[in-house]
Amino acid sequence: MEEEDWIEERSSVRLRGRTFSGGGVSESRWVDGSEVDSESPPLSMFDDNEAKEGYGSLRRRLVKKPKRVDSFDVEAMEIAGAHGHHPKDISTWHTLALAFQTLGVVYGDMGTSPLYVFSDVFSKVKIESEVDILGALSLVMYTIALLPLVKYVFVVLKANDNGEGGTFALYSLICRYAKVNMLPNRQPADEQISSFRLKLPTPELERALSIKETLERRSSLKTLLLLLVLMGTSMVIGDGILTPAISVMSAVSGLQGAVKGFDTSAVVVFSIVILVALFSIQQFGTSKVGFSFAPALALWFFSLGSIGIYNLVKYDITVIKAVNPAYIYFFFKKNSKDAWSALGGCILCITGAEAMFADLGHFSVPAIQIAFTFVVFPCLLLAYMGQAAYLMKYPESSDRIFYDSVPESLFWPVFVIATLAAMIASQAMISATFSCVKQAMALGCFPRMKIIHTSRKLMGQIYIPVINWFLMIMCVVVVSIFRSTTDIANAYGIAEVGVMLVTTTLVTLVMLLIWQTNLFMALCFPLVFGSIELIYFSAVLSKVLEGGWLPLVFASFFLSVMYIWNYGSVLKYQSEVREKISMDFMLELGSTLGTVRTPGMGLLYNELVHGIPSIFGQFLLSLPAIHSTIVFVCIKYVPIPVVPQEERFLFRRVCPKDYHMFRCIARYGYKDIRKEDHHAFEQLLVQSLENFLRKEAQELALESGLHDMDLDSVSVSSRDYRTRDAGNEELKVPLMLDTRSEEAETSNSEAASAALPSSIMSSEIDPSLEYELSALREAIDSGFTYFLAHGDVRAKKNSFFLKKLVINYLYAFLRRNCRAGAANMSVPHMNILQL
C-alpha cells in the first residue's frame, strides 16, 4: 500500500517515553513439525554426497509431527469424517441417499421453473404458428442441456475446492496458487499443509507461472479479481431473496383461476404466510429440511414427468422434433426483437443452476451429478415438452399454461405438491446464501456473525440467523411491492445470469492457472458458455426499468458492505504491523517486562503472525502486574476448506527463554468449526505447548549432536539458508512438490538415523527443559486470563474525504455492530481483560 492508503490507530502506545514501533523482530524459528520441513534446505542445495546423508529427512524423522488434539477446534472432534471429501470413504448407498437429499435442497428452484417459464416467454411473443411454440421449446431444451448439464455437471463441479463450491471457493482455490489475497498474512508454512498441495509440473507449467506472476505483481488485477468474486457472491445473496418470492407466488397464483374471489391481494397475503413459515424452519438445519422436503420434491418431479408424458401422448407428440436446433433460428427469424426479449423468460428455466455448485459443501459431487442426470434433467424435458404439446392445441392458454395443462381431476393434488415444491425451491438458494456468507467471513470479506452448525456429520450444513431473518424481511417486501411474478421474473434473470458470468470467468482462470488445461480447450469454455450467457445477459438488462433494478440494488449494497469490510481489515492489519513493538525495546525491558511478573497464564488474542502487537504495551501500562507466561494467540484463516488438526498449530518462542513468552498461530480453513469450551481449550493448549517445549529441546540436542559429528558444512548451509533475506523467504518452498523425492528422502532417513550418537537419541530430560515445564505448570495452576483488545481505527487527517467516510464511519459502524471475537469462546467474564 502507498502512503495515502495508510491508517493510524488510536491505540498507538508510548511507554517510558518510547514509541512501540515496527522494528525488526528477531525471534526464534518455528519448531512445529510441518515447519521443520519448510526450513530444511532442499536437496538441490547440497552436492550428491550431502544429499545422500539424508540431513533433511533426518530432521523430519526426529521432529515427527505428533498426533495431538486440536485445542482450537473442540467441537470438530465430535464430527465424524469432518476433514476432507474422499469419495472412497463414501459408500454407494450413502451417495444415493445424498442424491435423494439434493432433490429437497438443490433442485427445488429449477424444478419449479415450469410454473412460470412459458407464461413469461409467451407474454413477449404471441403464439401465431407452431414455429413460435417449437422455437421456444427448443430454446428451453438446449439452455438446460448446455448450461446446467454440460457446464455445471461436467465441468464446474470439478472445479471444487476439496469438496466446497461457490464463487468464494473458486477464489480461495486461486489464492492458494497465487498470492492474490489482499490480506498480507500468508506464510511459507501454510503451503506445507497437506490439503494445500500444489500440482506436479505439466507442459503448461510455464504459462501457468506467467499468469501467476502477472496476478501477483499487479495490485489492480488483485482488486479486480476480488471485486468480481464479491459481485458474484452479492448476486447469490440476491438470488436468495428473489427465489422464494417468485417460486411461492407462482404456485399460489394457481388459485386465482380455481377459486372465485381469490384476487391478487389474496395471493400476496397467502404467499407472505408461506414465506414466513419457510424461513422459520431454517433453524432446524439443512439435513432435516432436506430429508423432510426430498420426498415431496421426488413426488413433484414424478408428477412433472408423468403429466408431461400424458400431454405428449394426448395432444401432440410431434413436438419432439424441437430437438432440431433449426427451430431456434426460425423462432428468431420470425420474431426478431420480440424473440430476443423472450430470452429473459427462457433463462428462468435454469434458475437455481448455480445452487448446484454453491450447495456442493452440503453434499458431494457424485450425489449432485446423479440426481440431475437421472432425475431432474429428464423430468424437466418431459414437463416442457408436455406443455408445448398442450399449447399446440390450446395456444390461448399460455398465461396459465402449467395449471391448464394439468388434468382436471388432478388439479388439487398437483396444486398442493406445487406449493410444497415452491417452498422447497427457496431452500436451494437459502442454503447457498448461508454457505457463501460463511466463506466470505472466513476469508475476511464479510462482518462476523453468529453461525450455527446444524449437523455433527456434515460440516457444511449451517444456519446464520441474521442472514435468515434479513432474507425473510426482504422477500416479504419484494412480494408486497411487486405483487406480480412477471416483474419479479425480470429482476430474477439479471441475478441468475450475473452469477453464471462470474463463475465462467473464475473457472476459466482455474483452468489456465491450476488445471493447466490445454490453451485451446481452456479458451473454448468461456467462448462457448460465456457467449451464451452474454446473450442472455443482454436480454435481461433490457428489463432494468421493469423490475431488473432490484437485484442491482441488492448486489450493490452487499458488494459495498463486503468490500468496505475487506478494505478496512487490510488497512487495520497493515497498521498493526507498522506499530508492533520492536524486539530491541523488549530486550531493554528485561525478563520482568518493566513490571511485576505474577504466576498465571495470559492469552493475548491478536491478528499478527509476526511481531509483538502494540496493544501488549497498553496492557503493560494499564496493569500493575503481568502474568508469568504469555501466549500471543493468532487465529488465521488459510485459503483451503479444512486444515487437518495435526497441522493446525504453529508455535514460536518470543524473546529469550527467561521471558516465558510464546506465539501460537491457529490456522483454520473456511469450513472449519470454531466453538470452544474454555476448560477443554485451556487443557489442550497446555498439552500442545508442552509438546512444543519438548520438541524444541529435542531439536537443540540434534543440532548439538550434529556439531559433535563434525557435520559443520551441513549445519552452516542450513543456518545460512534459514537466515536469508525475508524477501526471498518464499524460495524455501518449491512451487511444485514431487512425491517421489519425498519417498526417496524417507528411505534415506532410516539409514541416517542409524548414524546418530546415543546422546542425541537419549530421552533424558534437559535441566533447562525441566525448569521451564515446572514454571509452565505453576502458571497453569494459577489460572488463565484472556486478554482482548478493541482498536479504534481512524483514517489520517490528510486522507481523501471518501476514505475518511469509508474508514471512520462505515467500517467503524460495521466493526461496532459485528460479532466480537470473544463471542466464539464460552469464557467467564471474570477471566477476560478487555482494553
DAMO-V902356 format. One record per residue. N is the residue number from 1. PHI is phi in whole degrees, -180 to 180 (none if undefined). NEAR is the number of other C-alpha atoms within 10 Angstrom. Layout:
n=N phi=PHI near=NEAR
n=N phi=PHI near=NEAR
This chain:
n=1 phi=none near=9
n=2 phi=-78 near=5
n=3 phi=-58 near=7
n=4 phi=-70 near=12
n=5 phi=-91 near=14
n=6 phi=-74 near=17
n=7 phi=-130 near=22
n=8 phi=-124 near=19
n=9 phi=-108 near=16
n=10 phi=-73 near=9
n=11 phi=-88 near=18
n=12 phi=-62 near=18
n=13 phi=-118 near=21
n=14 phi=-124 near=14
n=15 phi=-125 near=13
n=16 phi=56 near=8
n=17 phi=79 near=7
n=18 phi=-116 near=9
n=19 phi=-90 near=17
n=20 phi=-77 near=24
n=21 phi=-112 near=20
n=22 phi=-78 near=19
n=23 phi=-82 near=17
n=24 phi=-70 near=13
n=25 phi=-105 near=17
n=26 phi=-92 near=13
n=27 phi=-108 near=14
n=28 phi=-66 near=12
n=29 phi=-77 near=16
n=30 phi=-66 near=19
n=31 phi=-126 near=21
n=32 phi=-65 near=23
n=33 phi=-56 near=23
n=34 phi=-68 near=24
n=35 phi=-74 near=24
n=36 phi=-63 near=21
n=37 phi=-59 near=21
n=38 phi=-72 near=22
n=39 phi=-89 near=22
n=40 phi=-68 near=20
n=41 phi=-67 near=22
n=42 phi=-65 near=18
n=43 phi=-61 near=17
n=44 phi=-66 near=9
n=45 phi=-78 near=12
n=46 phi=-103 near=16
n=47 phi=-79 near=9
n=48 phi=-61 near=10
n=49 phi=-66 near=8
n=50 phi=-66 near=15
n=51 phi=-62 near=18
n=52 phi=-68 near=16
n=53 phi=-67 near=19
n=54 phi=66 near=22
n=55 phi=-62 near=26
n=56 phi=-63 near=24
n=57 phi=-65 near=26
n=58 phi=-61 near=23
n=59 phi=-63 near=20
n=60 phi=-64 near=20
n=61 phi=-66 near=16
n=62 phi=-76 near=17
n=63 phi=-113 near=22
n=64 phi=-58 near=15
n=65 phi=-65 near=17
n=66 phi=-75 near=14
n=67 phi=-84 near=9
n=68 phi=-83 near=15
n=69 phi=-84 near=16
n=70 phi=-84 near=23
n=71 phi=-80 near=25
n=72 phi=-101 near=25
n=73 phi=-147 near=21
n=74 phi=-63 near=19
n=75 phi=-65 near=16
n=76 phi=-64 near=21
n=77 phi=-66 near=15
n=78 phi=-87 near=11
n=79 phi=-99 near=15
n=80 phi=-74 near=11
n=81 phi=60 near=15
n=82 phi=-71 near=19
n=83 phi=-107 near=19
n=84 phi=96 near=15
n=85 phi=-123 near=18
n=86 phi=-109 near=11
n=87 phi=-57 near=13
n=88 phi=-67 near=7
n=89 phi=-88 near=10
n=90 phi=-108 near=11
n=91 phi=-74 near=10
n=92 phi=-63 near=13
n=93 phi=-65 near=9
n=94 phi=-66 near=12
n=95 phi=-64 near=19
n=96 phi=-66 near=16
n=97 phi=-65 near=13
n=98 phi=-65 near=23
n=99 phi=-61 near=24
n=100 phi=-65 near=23
n=101 phi=-64 near=29
n=102 phi=-61 near=31
n=103 phi=-60 near=30
n=104 phi=-87 near=29
n=105 phi=-120 near=32
n=106 phi=-91 near=36
n=107 phi=-103 near=30
n=108 phi=-62 near=33
n=109 phi=-63 near=30
n=110 phi=-68 near=24
n=111 phi=-68 near=29
n=112 phi=-92 near=32
n=113 phi=-61 near=24
n=114 phi=-61 near=20
n=115 phi=-67 near=23
n=116 phi=-138 near=26
n=117 phi=-66 near=24
n=118 phi=-66 near=28
n=119 phi=-65 near=18
n=120 phi=-76 near=24
n=121 phi=-61 near=23
n=122 phi=-85 near=21
n=123 phi=-81 near=16
n=124 phi=-98 near=18
n=125 phi=-121 near=20
n=126 phi=-79 near=15
n=127 phi=-80 near=16
n=128 phi=-119 near=9
n=129 phi=-156 near=10
n=130 phi=-67 near=17
n=131 phi=-61 near=19
n=132 phi=-63 near=23
n=133 phi=-71 near=27
n=134 phi=-67 near=28
n=135 phi=-66 near=24
n=136 phi=-65 near=28
n=137 phi=-64 near=28
n=138 phi=-64 near=25
n=139 phi=-59 near=23
n=140 phi=-64 near=26
n=141 phi=-61 near=22
n=142 phi=-75 near=17
n=143 phi=-65 near=19
n=144 phi=-67 near=22
n=145 phi=-70 near=15
n=146 phi=-82 near=15
n=147 phi=-84 near=18
n=148 phi=-66 near=23
n=149 phi=-76 near=18
n=150 phi=-73 near=13
n=151 phi=-69 near=18
n=152 phi=-80 near=22
n=153 phi=-65 near=22
n=154 phi=-99 near=13
n=155 phi=-123 near=14
n=156 phi=-63 near=22
n=157 phi=-60 near=24
n=158 phi=-77 near=15
n=159 phi=-90 near=24
n=160 phi=-77 near=21
n=161 phi=-101 near=24
n=162 phi=53 near=19
n=163 phi=93 near=22
n=164 phi=-107 near=31
n=165 phi=-121 near=30
n=166 phi=109 near=31
n=167 phi=-64 near=29
n=168 phi=-72 near=30
n=169 phi=-66 near=29
n=170 phi=-65 near=23
n=171 phi=-65 near=24
n=172 phi=-65 near=23
n=173 phi=-63 near=22
n=174 phi=-68 near=23
n=175 phi=-62 near=19
n=176 phi=-72 near=21
n=177 phi=-98 near=21
n=178 phi=-141 near=19
n=179 phi=-82 near=17
n=180 phi=-109 near=23
n=181 phi=-67 near=22
n=182 phi=-72 near=18
n=183 phi=-84 near=17
n=184 phi=-86 near=12
n=185 phi=-118 near=16
n=186 phi=-78 near=16
n=187 phi=-124 near=13
n=188 phi=-57 near=16
n=189 phi=-63 near=19
n=190 phi=-62 near=24
n=191 phi=-74 near=22
n=192 phi=-91 near=19
n=193 phi=-64 near=20
n=194 phi=-59 near=12
n=195 phi=-80 near=19
n=196 phi=-96 near=19
n=197 phi=-56 near=15
n=198 phi=-97 near=17
n=199 phi=-77 near=15
n=200 phi=-76 near=11
n=201 phi=-60 near=13
n=202 phi=-136 near=11
n=203 phi=-59 near=10
n=204 phi=-90 near=16
n=205 phi=-61 near=19
n=206 phi=-61 near=13
n=207 phi=-67 near=14
n=208 phi=-64 near=23
n=209 phi=-65 near=18
n=210 phi=-65 near=11
n=211 phi=-64 near=16
n=212 phi=-59 near=20
n=213 phi=-65 near=13
n=214 phi=-65 near=14
n=215 phi=-64 near=18
n=216 phi=-74 near=16
n=217 phi=-82 near=13
n=218 phi=-103 near=11
n=219 phi=-66 near=14
n=220 phi=-64 near=11
n=221 phi=-69 near=14
n=222 phi=-61 near=19
n=223 phi=-65 near=16
n=224 phi=-63 near=11
n=225 phi=-64 near=20
n=226 phi=-63 near=20
n=227 phi=-63 near=16
n=228 phi=-63 near=21
n=229 phi=-65 near=25
n=230 phi=-64 near=27
n=231 phi=-64 near=24
n=232 phi=-61 near=27
n=233 phi=-65 near=29
n=234 phi=-63 near=30
n=235 phi=-66 near=29
n=236 phi=-63 near=32
n=237 phi=-64 near=25
n=238 phi=-61 near=28
n=239 phi=-61 near=33
n=240 phi=-64 near=27
n=241 phi=-88 near=27
n=242 phi=-81 near=27
n=243 phi=-60 near=26
n=244 phi=-60 near=31
n=245 phi=-63 near=33
n=246 phi=-74 near=31
n=247 phi=-68 near=29
n=248 phi=-67 near=29
n=249 phi=-64 near=29
n=250 phi=-64 near=24
n=251 phi=-70 near=25
n=252 phi=-68 near=20
n=253 phi=-63 near=25
n=254 phi=-63 near=22
n=255 phi=-73 near=18
n=256 phi=-62 near=15
n=257 phi=-92 near=13
n=258 phi=-103 near=12
n=259 phi=-119 near=9
n=260 phi=-69 near=8
n=261 phi=81 near=10
n=262 phi=-87 near=14
n=263 phi=-93 near=13
n=264 phi=-62 near=14
n=265 phi=-62 near=11
n=266 phi=-66 near=15
n=267 phi=-61 near=22
n=268 phi=-64 near=22
n=269 phi=-64 near=16
n=270 phi=-63 near=15
n=271 phi=-65 near=28
n=272 phi=-64 near=22
n=273 phi=-60 near=11
n=274 phi=-66 near=19
n=275 phi=-63 near=23
n=276 phi=-62 near=15
n=277 phi=-64 near=13
n=278 phi=-62 near=16
n=279 phi=-72 near=21
n=280 phi=-73 near=14
n=281 phi=-93 near=12
n=282 phi=-64 near=21
n=283 phi=-65 near=17
n=284 phi=-81 near=13
n=285 phi=103 near=17
n=286 phi=-63 near=27
n=287 phi=-64 near=22
n=288 phi=-66 near=16
n=289 phi=-62 near=18
n=290 phi=-63 near=22
n=291 phi=-68 near=18
n=292 phi=-73 near=15
n=293 phi=-89 near=24
n=294 phi=-57 near=24
n=295 phi=-60 near=14
n=296 phi=-65 near=19
n=297 phi=-69 near=29
n=298 phi=-62 near=20
n=299 phi=-67 near=15
n=300 phi=-64 near=23
n=301 phi=-65 near=25
n=302 phi=-63 near=16
n=303 phi=-65 near=20
n=304 phi=-58 near=28
n=305 phi=-65 near=22
n=306 phi=-67 near=16
n=307 phi=-65 near=22
n=308 phi=-62 near=26
n=309 phi=-64 near=19
n=310 phi=-59 near=20
n=311 phi=-67 near=23
n=312 phi=-59 near=23
n=313 phi=-69 near=13
n=314 phi=-80 near=12
n=315 phi=-105 near=18
n=316 phi=-164 near=17
n=317 phi=-76 near=17
n=318 phi=-72 near=13
n=319 phi=-66 near=21
n=320 phi=-60 near=17
n=321 phi=-68 near=13
n=322 phi=-68 near=23
n=323 phi=-66 near=16
n=324 phi=-77 near=12
n=325 phi=-66 near=16
n=326 phi=-62 near=13
n=327 phi=-66 near=22
n=328 phi=-65 near=22
n=329 phi=-64 near=14
n=330 phi=-63 near=15
n=331 phi=-62 near=23
n=332 phi=-72 near=18
n=333 phi=-65 near=11
n=334 phi=-78 near=13
n=335 phi=-106 near=17
n=336 phi=44 near=13
n=337 phi=-64 near=13
n=338 phi=-64 near=17
n=339 phi=-65 near=23
n=340 phi=-63 near=20
n=341 phi=-67 near=22
n=342 phi=-68 near=24
n=343 phi=-61 near=23
n=344 phi=-62 near=29
n=345 phi=-84 near=28
n=346 phi=-64 near=28
n=347 phi=-65 near=27
n=348 phi=-68 near=27
n=349 phi=-71 near=25
n=350 phi=-118 near=22
n=351 phi=-60 near=27
n=352 phi=91 near=29
n=353 phi=-62 near=26
n=354 phi=-65 near=27
n=355 phi=-65 near=27
n=356 phi=-58 near=28
n=357 phi=-88 near=28
n=358 phi=-67 near=29
n=359 phi=-91 near=28
n=360 phi=-60 near=24
n=361 phi=-63 near=26
n=362 phi=-81 near=24
n=363 phi=-135 near=24
n=364 phi=-150 near=23
n=365 phi=-61 near=24
n=366 phi=-59 near=16
n=367 phi=-63 near=20
n=368 phi=-69 near=26
n=369 phi=-66 near=19
n=370 phi=-64 near=18
n=371 phi=-62 near=20
n=372 phi=-72 near=21
n=373 phi=-67 near=14
n=374 phi=-104 near=10
n=375 phi=-124 near=18
n=376 phi=-66 near=21
n=377 phi=-60 near=19
n=378 phi=-65 near=14
n=379 phi=-67 near=24
n=380 phi=-65 near=24
n=381 phi=-60 near=20
n=382 phi=-64 near=22
n=383 phi=-64 near=26
n=384 phi=-70 near=26
n=385 phi=-67 near=29
n=386 phi=-65 near=31
n=387 phi=-64 near=28
n=388 phi=-63 near=31
n=389 phi=-62 near=29
n=390 phi=-65 near=27
n=391 phi=-67 near=23
n=392 phi=-61 near=20
n=393 phi=-99 near=12
n=394 phi=-128 near=14
n=395 phi=-66 near=19
n=396 phi=-75 near=12
n=397 phi=-92 near=15
n=398 phi=-64 near=23
n=399 phi=-66 near=16
n=400 phi=-125 near=18
n=401 phi=-60 near=22
n=402 phi=-66 near=23
n=403 phi=-72 near=24
n=404 phi=-68 near=18
n=405 phi=-80 near=22
n=406 phi=-80 near=22
n=407 phi=-53 near=12
n=408 phi=-57 near=10
n=409 phi=-69 near=8
n=410 phi=-104 near=12
n=411 phi=-58 near=16
n=412 phi=-67 near=15
n=413 phi=-60 near=10
n=414 phi=-68 near=20
n=415 phi=-63 near=18
n=416 phi=-62 near=14
n=417 phi=-66 near=19
n=418 phi=-64 near=28
n=419 phi=-66 near=22
n=420 phi=-63 near=19
n=421 phi=-64 near=29
n=422 phi=-66 near=31
n=423 phi=-64 near=29
n=424 phi=-69 near=32
n=425 phi=-58 near=31
n=426 phi=-67 near=31
n=427 phi=-63 near=29
n=428 phi=-60 near=32
n=429 phi=-78 near=33
n=430 phi=-65 near=31
n=431 phi=-64 near=26
n=432 phi=-64 near=30
n=433 phi=-64 near=30
n=434 phi=-58 near=25
n=435 phi=-63 near=27
n=436 phi=-65 near=25
n=437 phi=-67 near=25
n=438 phi=-61 near=24
n=439 phi=-63 near=26
n=440 phi=-64 near=24
n=441 phi=-64 near=18
n=442 phi=-65 near=23
n=443 phi=-95 near=24
n=444 phi=75 near=21
n=445 phi=-121 near=24
n=446 phi=-154 near=24
n=447 phi=-57 near=22
n=448 phi=-66 near=20
n=449 phi=-137 near=19
n=450 phi=-71 near=16
n=451 phi=-120 near=19
n=452 phi=-108 near=15
n=453 phi=-90 near=19
n=454 phi=-91 near=19
n=455 phi=-138 near=17
n=456 phi=-89 near=16
n=457 phi=-104 near=15
n=458 phi=-119 near=19
n=459 phi=-67 near=21
n=460 phi=-77 near=28
n=461 phi=-89 near=22
n=462 phi=-132 near=23
n=463 phi=-142 near=25
n=464 phi=-117 near=20
n=465 phi=-56 near=18
n=466 phi=-60 near=11
n=467 phi=-65 near=18
n=468 phi=-60 near=19
n=469 phi=-73 near=15
n=470 phi=-64 near=12
n=471 phi=-60 near=22
n=472 phi=-63 near=23
n=473 phi=-63 near=16
n=474 phi=-65 near=17
n=475 phi=-63 near=23
n=476 phi=-62 near=20
n=477 phi=-64 near=15
n=478 phi=-62 near=18
n=479 phi=-63 near=24
n=480 phi=-69 near=16
n=481 phi=-82 near=11
n=482 phi=-78 near=14
n=483 phi=58 near=19
n=484 phi=-152 near=19
n=485 phi=-71 near=20
n=486 phi=-66 near=19
n=487 phi=-68 near=18
n=488 phi=-65 near=25
n=489 phi=-63 near=27
n=490 phi=-61 near=27
n=491 phi=-72 near=28
n=492 phi=-64 near=30
n=493 phi=-61 near=28
n=494 phi=-63 near=30
n=495 phi=-63 near=28
n=496 phi=-66 near=28
n=497 phi=-70 near=28
n=498 phi=-60 near=22
n=499 phi=-64 near=24
n=500 phi=-64 near=24
n=501 phi=-63 near=20
n=502 phi=-64 near=20
n=503 phi=-62 near=24
n=504 phi=-60 near=20
n=505 phi=-64 near=16
n=506 phi=-69 near=23
n=507 phi=-66 near=26
n=508 phi=-62 near=21
n=509 phi=-64 near=21
n=510 phi=-63 near=21
n=511 phi=-61 near=19
n=512 phi=-77 near=22
n=513 phi=-89 near=22
n=514 phi=-108 near=23
n=515 phi=-69 near=18
n=516 phi=54 near=21
n=517 phi=-69 near=19
n=518 phi=-52 near=12
n=519 phi=-57 near=12
n=520 phi=-63 near=8
n=521 phi=-66 near=13
n=522 phi=-65 near=18
n=523 phi=-78 near=15
n=524 phi=-64 near=12
n=525 phi=-60 near=18
n=526 phi=-70 near=19
n=527 phi=-66 near=12
n=528 phi=-78 near=12
n=529 phi=-77 near=17
n=530 phi=-63 near=18
n=531 phi=-64 near=13
n=532 phi=-61 near=16
n=533 phi=-68 near=21
n=534 phi=-66 near=15
n=535 phi=-63 near=14
n=536 phi=-64 near=23
n=537 phi=-65 near=22
n=538 phi=-64 near=16
n=539 phi=-73 near=22
n=540 phi=-75 near=27
n=541 phi=-66 near=18
n=542 phi=-69 near=14
n=543 phi=-101 near=19
n=544 phi=-58 near=15
n=545 phi=-78 near=12
n=546 phi=-105 near=15
n=547 phi=121 near=18
n=548 phi=-69 near=22
n=549 phi=-70 near=16
n=550 phi=-63 near=22
n=551 phi=-65 near=28
n=552 phi=-66 near=19
n=553 phi=-67 near=13
n=554 phi=-60 near=19
n=555 phi=-63 near=23
n=556 phi=-64 near=16
n=557 phi=-64 near=12
n=558 phi=-69 near=19
n=559 phi=-62 near=23
n=560 phi=-64 near=18
n=561 phi=-61 near=20
n=562 phi=-69 near=24
n=563 phi=-71 near=20
n=564 phi=-63 near=20
n=565 phi=-64 near=24
n=566 phi=-65 near=23
n=567 phi=-62 near=19
n=568 phi=-65 near=27
n=569 phi=-66 near=21
n=570 phi=-65 near=20
n=571 phi=-66 near=21
n=572 phi=-63 near=22
n=573 phi=-63 near=17
n=574 phi=-63 near=20
n=575 phi=-65 near=18
n=576 phi=-66 near=27
n=577 phi=-65 near=21
n=578 phi=-66 near=17
n=579 phi=-98 near=24
n=580 phi=-64 near=26
n=581 phi=-76 near=25
n=582 phi=-75 near=20
n=583 phi=-67 near=21
n=584 phi=-59 near=13
n=585 phi=-67 near=16
n=586 phi=-63 near=19
n=587 phi=-68 near=13
n=588 phi=-66 near=10
n=589 phi=-67 near=12
n=590 phi=84 near=14
n=591 phi=-68 near=19
n=592 phi=-81 near=16
n=593 phi=60 near=17
n=594 phi=72 near=16
n=595 phi=-149 near=15
n=596 phi=-98 near=15
n=597 phi=-99 near=16
n=598 phi=-108 near=14
n=599 phi=-59 near=21
n=600 phi=151 near=22
n=601 phi=-112 near=25
n=602 phi=-108 near=25
n=603 phi=-110 near=22
n=604 phi=-104 near=21
n=605 phi=-84 near=21
n=606 phi=-155 near=22
n=607 phi=-105 near=17
n=608 phi=-77 near=21
n=609 phi=-97 near=22
n=610 phi=-137 near=19
n=611 phi=84 near=23
n=612 phi=-103 near=26
n=613 phi=-65 near=25
n=614 phi=-63 near=24
n=615 phi=-64 near=26
n=616 phi=-62 near=20
n=617 phi=-64 near=20
n=618 phi=-63 near=17
n=619 phi=-66 near=19
n=620 phi=-62 near=16
n=621 phi=-73 near=16
n=622 phi=-87 near=11
n=623 phi=-101 near=10
n=624 phi=-72 near=10
n=625 phi=-151 near=17
n=626 phi=-131 near=21
n=627 phi=-67 near=22
n=628 phi=-71 near=24
n=629 phi=-125 near=23
n=630 phi=-120 near=21
n=631 phi=-123 near=23
n=632 phi=-86 near=26
n=633 phi=-103 near=22
n=634 phi=-118 near=19
n=635 phi=-93 near=17
n=636 phi=-127 near=19
n=637 phi=-99 near=22
n=638 phi=-112 near=23
n=639 phi=-78 near=27
n=640 phi=-140 near=24
n=641 phi=-65 near=27
n=642 phi=-138 near=27
n=643 phi=-102 near=26
n=644 phi=-55 near=18
n=645 phi=-59 near=21
n=646 phi=-73 near=15
n=647 phi=-116 near=24
n=648 phi=-75 near=25
n=649 phi=-91 near=27
n=650 phi=-126 near=22
n=651 phi=-105 near=24
n=652 phi=-152 near=24
n=653 phi=-88 near=22
n=654 phi=-111 near=24
n=655 phi=72 near=21
n=656 phi=-63 near=13
n=657 phi=-61 near=12
n=658 phi=-71 near=12
n=659 phi=-79 near=19
n=660 phi=54 near=18
n=661 phi=-123 near=19
n=662 phi=-137 near=19
n=663 phi=-119 near=24
n=664 phi=-127 near=22
n=665 phi=-104 near=20
n=666 phi=-102 near=22
n=667 phi=-98 near=23
n=668 phi=-122 near=26
n=669 phi=-87 near=21
n=670 phi=-77 near=24
n=671 phi=-107 near=22
n=672 phi=-65 near=23
n=673 phi=-97 near=22
n=674 phi=-125 near=15
n=675 phi=-147 near=19
n=676 phi=-102 near=20
n=677 phi=-89 near=17
n=678 phi=-67 near=17
n=679 phi=-67 near=13
n=680 phi=-66 near=15
n=681 phi=-58 near=18
n=682 phi=-64 near=19
n=683 phi=-63 near=12
n=684 phi=-76 near=18
n=685 phi=-64 near=18
n=686 phi=-64 near=17
n=687 phi=-59 near=14
n=688 phi=-66 near=20
n=689 phi=-67 near=20
n=690 phi=-64 near=17
n=691 phi=-61 near=16
n=692 phi=-62 near=22
n=693 phi=-62 near=19
n=694 phi=-67 near=17
n=695 phi=-66 near=20
n=696 phi=-62 near=20
n=697 phi=-64 near=15
n=698 phi=-65 near=21
n=699 phi=-68 near=18
n=700 phi=-63 near=13
n=701 phi=-65 near=17
n=702 phi=-63 near=21
n=703 phi=-63 near=15
n=704 phi=-63 near=14
n=705 phi=-65 near=18
n=706 phi=-66 near=18
n=707 phi=-65 near=15
n=708 phi=-65 near=11
n=709 phi=-88 near=12
n=710 phi=60 near=10
n=711 phi=-100 near=14
n=712 phi=-61 near=12
n=713 phi=-62 near=12
n=714 phi=-68 near=19
n=715 phi=-65 near=16
n=716 phi=-63 near=12
n=717 phi=-61 near=14
n=718 phi=-64 near=18
n=719 phi=-66 near=14
n=720 phi=-62 near=11
n=721 phi=-68 near=18
n=722 phi=-74 near=17
n=723 phi=-101 near=11
n=724 phi=-66 near=12
n=725 phi=-58 near=8
n=726 phi=-59 near=9
n=727 phi=-66 near=7
n=728 phi=-102 near=8
n=729 phi=-62 near=15
n=730 phi=-65 near=14
n=731 phi=-68 near=15
n=732 phi=-67 near=18
n=733 phi=-107 near=19
n=734 phi=-64 near=13
n=735 phi=-63 near=16
n=736 phi=-120 near=12
n=737 phi=-108 near=15
n=738 phi=-105 near=13
n=739 phi=-66 near=10
n=740 phi=-67 near=9
n=741 phi=-67 near=11
n=742 phi=-66 near=12
n=743 phi=-65 near=12
n=744 phi=-65 near=13
n=745 phi=-66 near=21
n=746 phi=-63 near=18
n=747 phi=-67 near=13
n=748 phi=-72 near=19
n=749 phi=-65 near=22
n=750 phi=-65 near=14
n=751 phi=-68 near=15
n=752 phi=-69 near=19
n=753 phi=-66 near=18
n=754 phi=-67 near=10
n=755 phi=-84 near=11
n=756 phi=-73 near=15
n=757 phi=-70 near=14
n=758 phi=-64 near=10
n=759 phi=-66 near=12
n=760 phi=-75 near=18
n=761 phi=-82 near=14
n=762 phi=-65 near=10
n=763 phi=-97 near=9
n=764 phi=-64 near=8
n=765 phi=-83 near=11
n=766 phi=-67 near=13
n=767 phi=-57 near=9
n=768 phi=-66 near=11
n=769 phi=-66 near=16
n=770 phi=-62 near=13
n=771 phi=-65 near=11
n=772 phi=-69 near=17
n=773 phi=-66 near=16
n=774 phi=-67 near=12
n=775 phi=-65 near=17
n=776 phi=-65 near=20
n=777 phi=-66 near=16
n=778 phi=-64 near=16
n=779 phi=-66 near=20
n=780 phi=-66 near=19
n=781 phi=-63 near=12
n=782 phi=-82 near=14
n=783 phi=108 near=14
n=784 phi=-108 near=20
n=785 phi=-132 near=20
n=786 phi=-101 near=21
n=787 phi=-95 near=23
n=788 phi=-124 near=19
n=789 phi=-131 near=19
n=790 phi=-125 near=14
n=791 phi=-80 near=15
n=792 phi=-104 near=14
n=793 phi=-92 near=22
n=794 phi=-139 near=22
n=795 phi=-75 near=22
n=796 phi=-67 near=17
n=797 phi=-63 near=10
n=798 phi=-91 near=8
n=799 phi=-75 near=15
n=800 phi=-65 near=12
n=801 phi=-60 near=10
n=802 phi=-62 near=9
n=803 phi=-68 near=18
n=804 phi=-62 near=18
n=805 phi=-63 near=15
n=806 phi=-67 near=19
n=807 phi=-79 near=24
n=808 phi=-74 near=17
n=809 phi=-119 near=14
n=810 phi=-69 near=17
n=811 phi=-65 near=23
n=812 phi=-62 near=17
n=813 phi=-63 near=12
n=814 phi=-64 near=18
n=815 phi=-65 near=20
n=816 phi=-68 near=11
n=817 phi=-106 near=11
n=818 phi=-86 near=13
n=819 phi=-72 near=14
n=820 phi=-73 near=15
n=821 phi=-62 near=14
n=822 phi=-67 near=16
n=823 phi=-68 near=12
n=824 phi=-78 near=14
n=825 phi=-121 near=13
n=826 phi=-88 near=12
n=827 phi=-103 near=17
n=828 phi=-59 near=10
n=829 phi=-62 near=11
n=830 phi=-69 near=8
n=831 phi=-98 near=12
n=832 phi=-114 near=16
n=833 phi=-115 near=14
n=834 phi=-110 near=11
n=835 phi=-136 near=13
